[in-house]
Amino acid sequence: MRRKYMFTGKVELKSAMHIGGKKINLRGTDRPVVLTPEGSPFIPGSSFKGVFRSTVEKLVGTIPNQTTCSLVEGICPTATQEKFNNRRRNGNWSEGHLAQILDAELCATCKLFGSPFSASKIFFSDLYVNEWSETTQVRDGVAIDRDSERAVDKLKYDYEVVPIGSTFKMEIVLENPTDTDLSLACIGLNEFVSGMGGIGGMRSRGLGNCQVVDLMGYELDMTDLDQLKNYLIGKELKCKMSAINDVDGFLKERIEELFKEKENAQATS
């Protein structure tokens, strides 16, 4: 471990949200939301990581010198696992050579979020409720025939949602990110801070609009012995890691770094 970053905040629902739980339930609804054993709604870390990654993937392909496979064959080994494994077996690669190939061929998002060939460098905790109305809502839905554009007979259902205004505690950690990894994570954070993010199902129906609020950031350089000592001794986050004073400025600076190489090339041409 050389460096570590942590971002905390709250995800605030700007519209109702549905993340499906067990279909067999005692709440009398066809599609219940996922709940903790105590009966409170929460956002699984895997769900938030999925939409966070999707958000970054939609944008990173437009950035100069950055790639994302989005599981499209031919872009990186993640999308062509069988072919890549055949290359590895036929070439009898050493572990060192494999690491070099992966560094050269994995796309930027697979390096950050992980793939079958590399561990993730970014980690999402489950988001437990911070504030809510102590009750969920049940809404009616109907199946629509796409050809006739009419409701299908006898296919009415209902679904449960977490109401608008509910907030959930967020914690994201990056371990040993490269500068590019950190910049891509900041793109995702900035999208959610800007209110452009979404979470859960039925989003085409207006559900799941959300915004990250009260964002705070912390950083740690473990090559600095004083910081390392404080991290190992400290019991609280503010003692273990240094606070990033201007988080919005930090996000802006890190995102701008992705464009500097292109801008410098244009300036010298």
C-alpha positions, -999 to 999 in steps of 0.1 A, spaced: 0 0 0 14 34 -10 -15 57 -11 -52 57 -1 -82 79 -6 -116 79 10 -147 99 1 -177 101 24 -211 118 21 -248 111 17 -268 100 -13 -301 120 -13 -330 108 -33 -345 134 -56 -372 109 -66 -385 77 -52 -361 46 -55 -367 9 -61 -340 -17 -55 -356 -51 -55 -354 -74 -25 -368 -110 -20 -400 -117 -40 -414 -138 -11 -423 -113 15 -449 -104 41 -455 -69 30 -482 -76 4 -464 -62 -26 -453 -79 -58 -419 -62 -59 -406 -52 -25 -375 -31 -18 -344 -46 -2 -343 -42 36 -318 -47 64 -328 -73 91 -340 -44 111 -364 -34 84 -347 -3 70 -340 2 33 -304 3 21 -284 5 -11 -261 -25 -16 -225 -15 -23 -226 -37 -54 -256 -18 -68 -239 16 -62 -207 3 -77 -225 -9 -108 -242 25 -115 -210 44 -106 -190 23 -131 -217 27 -158 -216 64 -152 -179 66 -157 -179 42 -187 -205 64 -205 -181 94 -203 -145 80 -204 -146 70 -241 -150 107 -250 -118 117 -231 -85 118 -251 -62 89 -247 -87 70 -224 -105 37 -233 -133 17 -219 -143 -17 -232 -179 -18 -219 -175 -55 -226 -173 -49 -264 -151 -76 -279 -118 -65 -292 -112 -36 -268 -95 -53 -239 -90 -88 -224 -121 -85 -202 -143 -86 -233 -124 -115 -249 -116 -137 -219 -114 -170 -238 -92 -156 -266 -69 -139 -240 -66 -171 -219 -57 -190 -251 -29 -165 -258 -17 -168 -223 -16 -206 -224 0 -208 -258 26 -182 -249 34 -198 -216 37 -164 -200 54 -157 -167 35 -138 -140 57 -108 -147 49 -109 -185 12 -113 -177 13 -82 -156 29 -62 -184 4 -74 -209 -25 -65 -187 -11 -31 -179 -8 -25 -217 -41 -40 -228 -67 -36 -201 -89 -6 -206 -90 23 -181 -122 13 -164 -113 -23 -160 -80 -12 -143 -100 9 -118 -131 -12 -112 -116 -46 -116 -120 -75 -141 -115 -112 -142 -78 -105 -146 -72 -77 -121 -85 -67 -86 -106 -36 -81 -89 -5 -68 -121 12 -57 -144 -2 -30 -180 7 -21 -196 1 13 -233 -7 16 -252 25 20 -273 24 51 -302 48 56 -294 81 73 -328 98 72 -362 86 60 -398 88 68 -398 53 85 -422 40 58 -421 29 22 -447 35 -5 -465 10 -28 -472 21 -64 -493 4 -91 -479 -7 -124 -492 -23 -155 -475 -43 -183 -476 -25 -217 -479 -42 -250 -452 -24 -271 -470 -30 -304 -505 -18 -294 -492 6 -267 -520 -5 -245 -521 -22 -211 -520 -59 -212 -551 -75 -196 -546 -91 -162 -510 -81 -159 -513 -54 -133 -487 -54 -105 -475 -32 -77 -440 -23 -65 -425 -8 -34 -404 24 -33 -383 43 -8 -397 78 -7 -381 110 -21 -359 129 3 -345 98 20 -307 99 25 -281 71 27 -245 72 41 -219 68 14 -183 56 18 -159 50 -12 -123 39 -8 -95 38 -34 -63 18 -27 -31 24 -46 -48 42 -75 -28 56 -104 -33 92 -113 -57 81 -141 -76 58 -117 -81 87 -93 -92 111 -121 -118 86 -134 -132 81 -99 -135 119 -96 -155 120 -128 -180 96 -113 -181 115 -80 -186 148 -99 -215 134 -118 -233 123 -87 -225 156 -69 -240 174 -99 -272 155 -95 -267 136 -128 -265 101 -111 -292 75 -107 -297 43 -87 -320 13 -87 -345 0 -111 -373 15 -132 -353 46 -138 -370 51 -172 -401 57 -152 -385 85 -132 -373 65 -102 -338 66 -87 -328 102 -94 -302 111 -67 -275 134 -57 -244 131 -35 -243 158 -8 -220 168 20 -191 152 2 -158 150 21 -125 136 11 -94 122 28 -60 111 16 -30 92 29 6 89 15 21 59 31 55 67 18 55 96 43 66 80 76 48 106 97 15 100 79 21 62 81 27 64 118 -4 85 124 -24 60 103 -12 30 123 -17 47 157 -49 67 150 -83 55 160 -105 80 142 -106 89 105 -95 125 111 -64 111 129 -56 84 104 -59 104 71 -55 140 61 -87 159 51 -89 173 16 -99 209 24 -115 218 -10 -131 187 -23 -148 204 -52 -115 219 -62 -98 185 -59 -124 169 -82 -120 197 -108 -82 195 -106 -81 157 -110 -105 158 -140 -85 185 -157 -54 163 -155 -69 139 -180 -69 167 -206 -34 182 -200 -15 158 -223 -39 166 -252 -38 203 -245 0 204 -243 3 185 -276 -20 210 -293 0 239 -278 33 226 -293 19 217 -327 
